[in-house]
């Protein structure tokens, strides 16, 4: 998904989503971004898989019989 930073207002970034939907998002999520920048958002499935595996290993260690 691609979003466009329309403007900044205080601690918020006003961004345009596909379909011309406008929302406010915390500005801290877009360090070094400027008005008009196009941001790509994607799901990192490999990293998600690695995190789940890590959490499961932690739980196994925590709840040993």
C-alpha positions as CSV (number, residue, x, y, z in Angstrom):
1,X,0.0,0.0,0.0
2,X,1.2,3.5,-0.8
3,X,0.2,6.5,1.2
4,X,1.0,10.2,0.7
5,X,2.0,12.7,3.4
6,X,-0.3,15.6,2.8
7,X,0.9,17.8,5.6
8,X,2.0,17.9,9.2
9,X,-0.1,19.4,12.0
10,X,1.6,19.5,15.4
11,X,2.5,15.9,16.4
12,X,0.4,14.4,13.6
13,X,0.9,13.6,9.9
14,X,-2.1,14.0,7.7
15,X,-1.9,11.2,5.2
16,X,-3.9,10.2,2.2
17,X,-4.7,6.5,1.8
18,X,-5.8,4.8,-1.4
19,X,-9.3,6.0,-2.3
20,X,-8.6,9.5,-1.2
21,X,-9.2,8.6,2.5
22,X,-7.5,11.1,4.8
23,X,-6.3,10.1,8.3
24,X,-4.1,11.5,11.0
25,X,-1.2,9.4,12.1
26,X,1.5,10.1,14.7
27,X,4.3,12.1,13.0
28,X,6.9,10.0,14.8
29,X,6.1,7.1,12.5
30,X,7.6,9.0,9.6
31,X,11.1,10.3,10.6
32,X,12.7,12.5,8.0
33,X,9.6,12.5,5.8
34,X,8.4,15.7,4.1
35,X,5.0,16.9,2.7
36,X,4.3,15.1,-0.5
37,X,6.5,12.1,0.2
38,X,5.1,8.7,-0.9
39,X,5.4,6.0,1.8
40,X,5.2,2.3,1.0
41,X,3.7,0.1,3.7
42,X,4.2,-3.7,3.4
43,X,3.9,-6.7,5.7
44,X,7.2,-8.5,6.3
45,X,5.9,-12.1,6.5
46,X,9.4,-13.5,7.1
47,X,10.0,-11.2,10.1
48,X,6.5,-12.0,11.4
49,X,7.3,-15.7,11.2
50,X,10.7,-15.2,13.0
51,X,9.0,-13.2,15.8
52,X,6.4,-15.9,16.3
53,X,9.0,-18.5,16.5
54,X,11.0,-16.5,19.0
55,X,8.0,-15.9,21.2
56,X,7.0,-19.5,21.1
57,X,10.5,-20.5,22.2
58,X,10.4,-18.0,25.1
59,X,7.0,-19.4,26.2
60,X,8.4,-23.0,26.1
61,X,11.3,-22.0,28.3
62,X,9.0,-20.1,30.7
63,X,6.4,-22.9,31.1
64,X,8.7,-25.9,31.3
65,X,7.2,-28.9,33.2
